[in-house]
Amino acid sequence: MSSFPQSRLRRLRHIEALRALVRETRVEVGDLIYPLFVVEGNKIKQEISSMPGICRYSPDLLPKEVEDIAKLGITAVILFGIPKKKDEVGSSAYHPKGVIQQAIRAIKKTTLDLLVVTDVCLCEYTSHGHCGFVVDGYVDNDKTLELLAKTALSHAEAGADIVAPSDMMDGRVRAIRQALDKNGFQNTPILAYAAKYASAFYGPFREAAESAPQFGDRRSYQMDPPNWREALREVEQDIAEGADIVMVKPALPYLDVIRKVRDTFNHPLAAYSVSGEYAMAKAAAQQGWLDEKGIVLEMLTAIKRAGADIIITYYAKEVAKWL
Ligand code: PBG
């Protein structure tokens, strides 16, 4: 092993062309998925107060919005719905004319080359705000599976390219795979929110999607933040049930988990840089305390360096302009 003075690590650092030549990680627009909040109604565009720059759109305004997104070189969006009516079983999640089903059709009508990913969950659609069927104050795993499978199938029928279950029920990937296959959607991939933690970083999202639980919290189904071995078991199980892409969520506070998953499995890996990560960066930037472009590109680079192939980020549009 050579050491100083033969070895000088600064030799490859002194001009940008050299740094670029030996750069190990790059963030590209093609890695990014942009989240869109879709609200039922017409001509609605509302900014979310805890997520400056992020809006809810009604389906009729989506074609224009996705055209702008595609022009920036972004190749995928993930949709979250805010329905007019909520009930105990979240029935508007799987209604053929539900808000997401309308949104998918509106986007697909544009014939843009844009992948439409749909978040499959019930919390935005249930009156109690939990991600499944509630029995005596507890989210019943097995009763929820059927509702999730119906929801995923109705997204596929409306034209979704990828379905992404985020509920954290056991067995949901298998239930969704079976429902898709039985109905001719063998080629619709499942992106599983495999290791999704019960995180305080989802705060702004719950304002955006009006999906805060009306009682209790999500700790009986989402993962306990201190655990990483359990994350590997979650990923292993989702892969065994047929997940095509697995995800770790949140991203920045869970880089160690991303690295472990990357080192253990060979499936494509996504990371979700969640609403709280966006809000922190935005707030500090608006105060003039941090350089926004600098910290955001560094955050995304760190997420890729940890092993993610795909990043879901509310910063996708700004990053596309910066790169
Ligand atoms: C739905 C869902 C949530 C997020 C994505 N899908 C909220 C939650 O689980 O409470 C959070 C995304 C974000 O914070 O950006 N279950």
Residues whose N, C-alpha, C, O or C-beta is under 5 A from the ligand:
A	BS01	PBG	C121 C123 S166 F201 Y202 F205 V274 S275 G276
